[in-house]
Amino acid sequence: MDLGRTTLLVGGVIGLALTLFGVTMLVTGRAPASTRRNFLRVRDAALYHLLFGAALLLMAVGQAVLRGTAGGAVSAFAIVLVVFALLKYRPRRGGPTEDS
């Protein structure tokens, strides 16, 4: 396995971990204190991590499996997910609030 494939594999694993972390926060409604400190609500933290993880996973799969236009389209969609996560759910300093 060459360095490029190894990097994509590591990126995919990190993306999967972030996605699962976000899903876990959404399902349980709880987040670690270090994560809660940087977001206004647990839901914001969960969606931020979920979108970033999904984007990283899509980018890795798109580059490793797909070729040509399909790989480019998946990568473009991954970038859209990151931009959306940054604009809507970015970390903010402020006290955490209770999710209803």
Residue, then its C-alpha position, 0 to 999 in steps of 0.5 A: m500500500d502506498l502513502g496516498r492510499t494509506t493517507l486516504l484510509v486514515g482520513g476515512v477512519i477519522g471521518l467515520a469516527l467523527t460521524l459516529f461521535g456526532v450521531t452519538m451526541l444526537v442520539t444521547g443528547r450529551a456531549p463531553a464537557s470539552t465539546r460543550r464548552n465550545f458550542l451553544r447547544v449539544r445539537d450544534a456540536a453533534l451536527y458540526h461533527l457529523l457534517f465534518g465527519a461525513a465530508l471527510l469520509l466522502m472525500a476519502v471514498g470519493q478519491a479512493v474508489l471513484r474516478g473522473t467526474a464522479g470523484g470530483a462531484v463527491s469531493a465538491f459535495a463534501i466541500v459543500l458539507v464543510v462550508f455548511a457546517l462552518l456557517k451554521y454550526r461553527p464553534r462559538r464561545g458562550g455558555p452551553t444551554e439546555d437542549s429542549 
